[in-house]
């Protein structure tokens, strides 16, 4: 049985150590990126009241995390879009499809009551599998 190393991916968020989470975790060819919020490098919400801008920020953070793990958006096999207002689904998906139109991962879109920060309209999670890994 092959044993894979576990690699923790951080984007420097101080809450990672406080709350005990990682931005992403890679085990062999598998990468999971946790709920990604629309936060800028300054720690402030990007695109307050603008779900499209927040969607773009979430995906850019996810993209950077995957690249740090030796992967990229092309390896994404599942996305989960969590929205405060389900009526925002089209605006969010219009941005999301700019990144994933040709990759076409499986997708779940759902509504939630609230996030930790009330300015956040969306969080996105992804799972990726690095194609051809270990060949």
C-alpha positions in Angstrom: 0.0 0.0 0.0 1.4 3.4 -1.0 1.4 6.1 1.7 1.2 9.7 0.6 2.6 12.7 2.4 0.2 15.3 3.7 1.0 18.9 2.6 -0.7 21.8 4.3 -1.2 24.8 2.0 -1.4 28.3 3.7 -2.1 31.7 2.4 -0.8 33.3 5.6 -4.2 33.9 7.2 -3.5 34.1 11.0 -6.8 32.4 11.7 -5.4 29.1 10.2 -3.3 28.5 13.3 -5.9 29.9 15.7 -8.9 27.9 14.4 -6.8 24.8 13.2 -7.5 24.8 9.5 -5.5 25.1 6.2 -6.4 26.9 3.0 -5.8 23.6 1.2 -4.5 20.2 1.9 -2.8 18.0 -0.6 -2.4 14.2 -0.2 -0.8 12.6 -3.2 -2.7 13.8 -6.3 -5.7 14.9 -4.3 -6.2 18.6 -3.2 -9.1 20.0 -1.2 -9.4 23.8 -0.9 -11.7 24.8 2.0 -14.4 27.5 2.0 -12.7 30.4 0.4 -14.0 33.9 1.2 -13.6 37.1 -0.8 -10.7 38.5 1.3 -7.9 40.7 0.0 -4.3 40.7 1.0 -5.1 43.5 3.5 -7.6 41.2 5.3 -10.6 43.2 4.1 -13.6 42.0 2.1 -13.2 42.6 -1.6 -16.3 43.8 -3.5 -18.6 44.6 -0.6 -22.2 44.1 -2.0 -20.8 42.9 -5.3 -21.2 39.1 -5.7 -19.4 39.1 -9.1 -16.3 40.8 -7.6 -16.4 38.5 -4.6 -16.7 35.4 -6.8 -13.6 36.5 -8.8 -11.6 37.1 -5.6 -12.5 33.7 -4.2 -11.5 31.9 -7.5 -8.2 33.9 -7.6 -7.4 32.8 -4.1 -8.3 29.2 -5.0 -6.1 29.4 -8.1 -3.1 30.6 -6.1 -3.6 27.9 -3.5 -3.8 25.2 -6.2 -0.6 26.5 -7.8 1.1 26.5 -4.5 0.2 22.8 -4.2 1.7 22.1 -7.7 -1.7 22.1 -9.5 -4.0 24.5 -11.1 -7.7 25.2 -12.0 -7.4 22.6 -14.8 -7.3 19.9 -12.2 -10.5 20.9 -10.4 -13.1 18.1 -10.4 -15.7 19.6 -8.0 -16.8 23.0 -7.0 -19.2 24.1 -4.2 -20.6 27.6 -4.3 -22.2 28.8 -1.1 -24.3 31.9 -1.4 -26.1 34.0 1.2 -28.8 35.0 -1.4 -29.5 32.1 -3.8 -30.9 34.8 -6.2 -27.2 35.8 -6.8 -26.5 32.4 -8.4 -26.4 33.7 -12.0 -24.0 36.6 -11.3 -21.7 34.2 -9.5 -21.9 31.6 -12.2 -21.3 34.1 -14.9 -17.9 34.8 -13.3 -17.2 31.2 -12.4 -17.7 30.0 -16.0 -14.9 32.4 -17.2 -12.6 30.1 -15.3 -14.3 26.7 -15.6 -16.2 26.7 -18.9 -13.8 24.2 -20.5 -12.8 22.3 -17.3 -16.4 21.6 -16.5 -16.1 20.2 -12.9 -19.1 18.8 -11.1 -20.8 21.6 -9.2 -23.1 22.3 -6.3 -24.7 25.6 -5.6 -26.4 26.2 -2.3 -27.7 28.9 0.0 -26.6 29.3 3.5 -27.9 31.6 6.3 -24.7 33.5 7.0 -20.9 33.5 7.0 -18.5 34.6 9.8 -18.2 38.0 8.2 -21.6 39.6 7.2 -19.9 41.4 4.2 -19.3 38.0 2.5 -21.9 37.1 -0.1 -20.2 33.9 -1.2 -17.6 31.3 -0.3 -16.3 28.6 -2.8 -14.7 25.2 -2.1 -13.0 23.0 -4.7 -11.5 19.5 -4.9 -8.8 18.8 -7.5 -7.0 15.7 -8.7 -3.7 16.2 -10.4 -4.0 14.5 -13.8 -1.2 12.1 -14.7 0.3 12.3 -11.2 2.7 9.4 -10.4 3.1 8.2 -14.0 
